[in-house]
């Protein structure tokens, strides 16, 4: 039986964000939301040594699964948010990334945790307001929204924090306004009959209601 993705009795919601990687470090982050306050409990990136990767083709998968199982046991998140496979990747890289995502989903399923998946463009649109934001811009926006003293490093960890924030914002928008996942990153189409007129400016809601942990 899967756990509810909503807040527990004390109104506290914990989200485990994961940014899987095909070759580089896999980012992870745990945030806790209580009302309008958002606290960062832990974040980082798992990098498996090259010698271990060469010794076993499944070493990365084992280490990622072990890490997530330990994080789930320690923090008891209600939901796991993970970045989906980027469709523009080449076949080989996409397959490797799919393998890593597979063990992420396995760890969540074994713990009975709800999983939510978001595309890179959705995550960037939610957190930075722009679906093509670069790594530096994402780090700066994550730092600002969570009230961190320094830029979250490495960038893989910042990406995992962004995944968690994306789920938080998407969940709130769905509950308040009925905006479904994916609509924030959907491009605005022009009406052919009004092609000579200027398209209305569309802004993406930000996480303005979150009060960082000082």
C-alpha positions as CSV (number, residue, x, y, z in Angstrom):
1,X,0.0,0.0,0.0
2,X,1.4,3.4,-1.0
3,X,1.7,6.2,1.5
4,X,-0.3,9.4,1.0
5,X,1.6,12.2,-0.7
6,X,-0.2,14.8,1.4
7,X,1.0,16.3,4.6
8,X,0.9,14.2,7.8
9,X,-1.2,15.0,10.9
10,X,1.1,17.8,12.0
11,X,0.8,19.4,8.6
12,X,4.4,18.5,7.7
13,X,5.3,17.3,4.2
14,X,8.6,15.8,3.3
15,X,9.7,15.5,-0.3
16,X,12.7,13.6,-1.6
17,X,14.0,15.1,-4.8
18,X,16.2,13.0,-7.1
19,X,18.2,14.1,-10.2
20,X,19.4,10.8,-11.8
21,X,22.5,10.9,-14.0
22,X,23.7,8.6,-16.7
23,X,27.4,9.1,-16.0
24,X,27.9,11.9,-13.5
25,X,26.8,12.2,-9.9
26,X,23.2,11.6,-8.9
27,X,21.8,14.5,-7.0
28,X,19.5,14.1,-4.0
29,X,17.7,16.4,-1.6
30,X,15.2,16.3,1.2
31,X,13.0,19.3,2.0
32,X,10.3,19.6,4.7
33,X,7.3,21.9,4.3
34,X,5.3,23.0,7.3
35,X,2.6,25.6,6.3
36,X,4.5,28.4,4.5
37,X,7.9,27.4,5.9
38,X,10.3,25.3,3.9
39,X,13.3,23.7,5.5
40,X,16.2,21.9,3.7
41,X,17.0,18.7,5.7
42,X,19.8,17.4,3.5
43,X,21.2,17.6,0.0
44,X,24.2,16.3,-1.9
45,X,25.3,14.2,-4.9
46,X,26.4,10.6,-5.1
47,X,29.6,10.0,-7.2
48,X,30.8,6.5,-7.6
49,X,34.5,6.1,-8.1
50,X,35.7,5.3,-11.6
51,X,37.5,2.1,-10.4
52,X,34.4,0.7,-8.9
53,X,32.3,1.6,-12.0
54,X,34.9,-0.3,-14.1
55,X,34.9,-3.3,-11.8
56,X,31.1,-3.7,-12.0
57,X,28.6,-2.4,-14.5
58,X,25.9,-2.4,-11.9
59,X,27.9,-0.6,-9.2
60,X,26.2,2.8,-9.8
61,X,22.8,1.2,-9.7
62,X,23.6,-0.5,-6.4
63,X,25.0,2.6,-4.8
64,X,22.0,4.8,-5.9
65,X,19.5,2.2,-4.7
66,X,21.4,1.9,-1.3
67,X,21.5,5.7,-0.9
68,X,17.8,6.2,-1.5
69,X,16.8,3.4,0.7
70,X,18.9,4.9,3.5
71,X,17.4,8.4,2.9
72,X,13.9,7.0,2.9
73,X,14.5,5.1,6.2
74,X,16.0,8.2,7.8
75,X,13.6,10.9,6.7
76,X,10.4,9.1,5.9
77,X,9.3,11.3,2.9
78,X,5.7,11.1,1.8
79,X,6.6,11.6,-1.9
80,X,9.6,11.1,-4.2
81,X,10.0,13.5,-7.1
82,X,12.4,12.6,-9.9
83,X,13.5,14.1,-13.1
84,X,12.3,12.2,-16.2
85,X,14.5,11.0,-19.1
86,X,15.4,13.9,-21.4
87,X,14.1,12.8,-24.9
88,X,16.8,14.7,-26.8
89,X,19.5,12.4,-25.4
90,X,21.2,9.9,-27.6
91,X,20.1,6.3,-27.3
92,X,23.0,5.0,-25.3
93,X,22.9,7.9,-22.7
94,X,19.1,7.6,-22.5
95,X,19.3,3.9,-21.7
96,X,21.9,4.4,-19.0
97,X,19.7,7.2,-17.5
98,X,16.7,4.9,-17.6
99,X,18.5,2.3,-15.7
100,X,19.3,4.7,-12.9
101,X,15.7,6.0,-12.8
102,X,14.7,2.3,-12.6
103,X,16.4,1.8,-9.3
104,X,15.1,5.1,-8.0
105,X,11.5,3.9,-8.8
106,X,12.3,0.6,-7.3
107,X,13.4,2.1,-4.0
108,X,10.3,4.2,-3.8
109,X,8.0,1.2,-4.6
110,X,9.7,-1.0,-2.0
111,X,9.0,1.8,0.6
112,X,5.4,2.4,-0.7
113,X,6.1,6.0,-1.5
114,X,4.2,8.0,-4.1
115,X,6.4,8.9,-7.1
116,X,6.0,12.1,-9.3
117,X,8.1,12.6,-12.4
118,X,8.9,16.0,-14.0
119,X,10.6,16.9,-17.2
120,X,13.7,19.2,-17.2
121,X,11.7,21.9,-18.8
122,X,8.9,21.6,-16.3
123,X,11.4,21.9,-13.4
124,X,13.1,25.0,-14.9
125,X,9.8,26.7,-15.6
126,X,8.5,26.1,-12.1
127,X,11.7,27.2,-10.3
128,X,13.2,29.8,-12.6
129,X,10.2,30.9,-14.6
130,X,12.1,30.0,-17.8
131,X,12.2,26.5,-19.4
132,X,15.7,26.9,-20.7
133,X,17.5,28.3,-17.6
134,X,21.1,27.2,-17.3
135,X,22.8,25.5,-14.3
136,X,23.9,28.7,-12.7
137,X,20.5,30.4,-12.9
138,X,18.9,27.3,-11.4
139,X,21.4,27.4,-8.5
140,X,20.7,31.0,-7.8
141,X,16.9,30.5,-7.9
142,X,17.1,27.5,-5.6
143,X,19.3,29.5,-3.2
144,X,16.9,32.5,-3.2
145,X,13.7,30.4,-2.7
146,X,15.1,28.3,0.1
147,X,17.0,31.1,1.8
148,X,20.4,29.3,1.6
149,X,23.5,31.2,2.6
150,X,25.5,29.8,-0.2
151,X,24.9,28.5,-3.7
152,X,24.0,24.8,-3.4
153,X,26.9,22.7,-4.7
154,X,27.5,20.7,-6.7
155,X,25.0,21.6,-9.4
156,X,23.6,18.1,-9.3
157,X,22.5,18.7,-5.7
158,X,20.9,22.0,-6.7
159,X,19.0,20.2,-9.5
160,X,17.6,17.7,-6.9
161,X,16.5,20.6,-4.7
162,X,14.8,22.1,-7.8
163,X,13.0,18.8,-8.5
164,X,11.6,18.9,-5.0
165,X,10.6,22.5,-5.3
166,X,9.0,21.8,-8.6
167,X,6.8,19.1,-7.0
168,X,5.9,21.4,-4.1
169,X,4.8,24.2,-6.4
170,X,3.0,21.9,-8.9
171,X,1.1,20.2,-6.0
172,X,0.0,23.6,-4.6
173,X,-1.1,24.8,-8.0
174,X,-3.1,21.6,-8.6
175,X,-4.8,21.9,-5.2
176,X,-5.6,25.7,-5.5
177,X,-6.2,26.3,-9.2
178,X,-6.5,22.9,-10.9
179,X,-3.3,23.5,-13.0
180,X,-1.9,20.1,-14.0
181,X,1.7,19.0,-14.3
182,X,3.1,20.0,-17.6
183,X,1.0,23.1,-18.2
184,X,3.6,25.4,-16.8
185,X,6.1,24.4,-19.5
186,X,3.6,24.4,-22.3
187,X,4.5,27.0,-25.0
188,X,2.0,29.7,-25.8
189,X,0.5,29.3,-29.3
190,X,-0.5,32.2,-31.4
191,X,-3.8,32.4,-33.0
192,X,-3.2,32.5,-36.8
193,X,-6.0,35.1,-37.2
194,X,-4.2,37.5,-34.9
195,X,-0.6,36.8,-36.0
196,X,0.1,40.5,-36.5
197,X,-0.8,41.4,-32.9
198,X,1.4,41.1,-30.0
199,X,1.0,37.9,-27.9
200,X,0.0,38.6,-24.3
201,X,2.7,38.2,-21.8
202,X,2.5,35.0,-19.7
203,X,4.2,34.7,-16.4
204,X,4.8,31.6,-14.4
205,X,3.8,31.6,-10.7
206,X,6.7,31.5,-8.3
207,X,7.0,30.0,-4.8
208,X,6.4,33.3,-3.2
209,X,4.4,31.8,-0.4
210,X,7.3,29.8,0.9
211,X,9.1,31.3,3.9
212,X,12.7,30.0,4.1
213,X,14.2,28.7,7.2
214,X,16.5,31.4,8.6
